[in-house]
């Protein structure tokens, strides 16, 4: 298989990794949806295109793509880990009845980190903020 730099996806230059067919399909399928699927849910989608792929391969590639900053893994409210094809920093909101997760259209609140900077001896590198509520369907 031809070695393709991950720079092709717009993020990294010298990672010494190939953009394998499996990795590319996983990334494409994740970026197609806005539902923040679990690895198992994504596996079912990828399997339609790559029938011989294993669940373990999907898990390993999701971890690699997360580590490289191509995608995000989301750990919300102690629930199952989900994945987001949007690697940009943004917030999520979770329905406390059906566990639906949606993106919120506000950027990261840098002022939260700035306000904490003087009150701790930690070097703050980021934060996660979870909003909870009822989705439209569960509100009815």
KANOR-V31991 format. One record per residue. N is the residue number from 1. RES is the residue in one letter. OMEGA is omega in whole degrees, -180 to 180 (NA if undefined). Layout:
# KANOR-V31991
n->N res->RES omega->OMEGA
n->N res->RES omega->OMEGA
This chain:
# KANOR-V31991
n->1 res->X omega->179
n->2 res->X omega->179
n->3 res->X omega->-179
n->4 res->X omega->179
n->5 res->X omega->176
n->6 res->X omega->175
n->7 res->X omega->179
n->8 res->X omega->179
n->9 res->X omega->173
n->10 res->X omega->-175
n->11 res->X omega->-167
n->12 res->X omega->-179
n->13 res->X omega->-170
n->14 res->X omega->-179
n->15 res->X omega->180
n->16 res->X omega->177
n->17 res->X omega->176
n->18 res->X omega->171
n->19 res->X omega->-178
n->20 res->X omega->177
n->21 res->X omega->-180
n->22 res->X omega->-179
n->23 res->X omega->-180
n->24 res->X omega->-180
n->25 res->X omega->178
n->26 res->X omega->180
n->27 res->X omega->179
n->28 res->X omega->-179
n->29 res->X omega->179
n->30 res->X omega->-179
n->31 res->X omega->177
n->32 res->X omega->-172
n->33 res->X omega->176
n->34 res->X omega->-173
n->35 res->X omega->180
n->36 res->X omega->-174
n->37 res->X omega->171
n->38 res->X omega->177
n->39 res->X omega->180
n->40 res->X omega->179
n->41 res->X omega->179
n->42 res->X omega->177
n->43 res->X omega->180
n->44 res->X omega->178
n->45 res->X omega->-178
n->46 res->X omega->-178
n->47 res->X omega->178
n->48 res->X omega->179
n->49 res->X omega->-179
n->50 res->X omega->-173
n->51 res->X omega->-176
n->52 res->X omega->-180
n->53 res->X omega->179
n->54 res->X omega->177
n->55 res->X omega->178
n->56 res->X omega->178
n->57 res->X omega->178
n->58 res->X omega->179
n->59 res->X omega->-179
n->60 res->X omega->-178
n->61 res->X omega->175
n->62 res->X omega->178
n->63 res->X omega->178
n->64 res->X omega->-179
n->65 res->X omega->176
n->66 res->X omega->-179
n->67 res->X omega->-179
n->68 res->X omega->178
n->69 res->X omega->178
n->70 res->X omega->-179
n->71 res->X omega->174
n->72 res->X omega->166
n->73 res->X omega->-175
n->74 res->X omega->174
n->75 res->X omega->-173
n->76 res->X omega->171
n->77 res->X omega->177
n->78 res->X omega->-179
n->79 res->X omega->178
n->80 res->X omega->178
n->81 res->X omega->178
n->82 res->X omega->-177
n->83 res->X omega->-177
n->84 res->X omega->179
n->85 res->X omega->177
n->86 res->X omega->-176
n->87 res->X omega->179
n->88 res->X omega->178
n->89 res->X omega->177
n->90 res->X omega->-178
n->91 res->X omega->179
n->92 res->X omega->175
n->93 res->X omega->-176
n->94 res->X omega->175
n->95 res->X omega->-177
n->96 res->X omega->176
n->97 res->X omega->-174
n->98 res->X omega->178
n->99 res->X omega->174
n->100 res->X omega->179
n->101 res->X omega->178
n->102 res->X omega->173
n->103 res->X omega->171
n->104 res->X omega->-174
n->105 res->X omega->173
n->106 res->X omega->180
n->107 res->X omega->179
n->108 res->X omega->-179
n->109 res->X omega->-178
n->110 res->X omega->-178
n->111 res->X omega->176
n->112 res->X omega->178
n->113 res->X omega->180
n->114 res->X omega->-179
n->115 res->X omega->-179
n->116 res->X omega->-173
n->117 res->X omega->-178
n->118 res->X omega->-174
n->119 res->X omega->180
n->120 res->X omega->176
n->121 res->X omega->175
n->122 res->X omega->168
n->123 res->X omega->-175
n->124 res->X omega->-180
n->125 res->X omega->180
n->126 res->X omega->177
n->127 res->X omega->175
n->128 res->X omega->-179
n->129 res->X omega->-179
n->130 res->X omega->173
n->131 res->X omega->180
n->132 res->X omega->179
n->133 res->X omega->178
n->134 res->X omega->176
n->135 res->X omega->-178
n->136 res->X omega->-178
n->137 res->X omega->-178
n->138 res->X omega->178
n->139 res->X omega->-176
n->140 res->X omega->NA
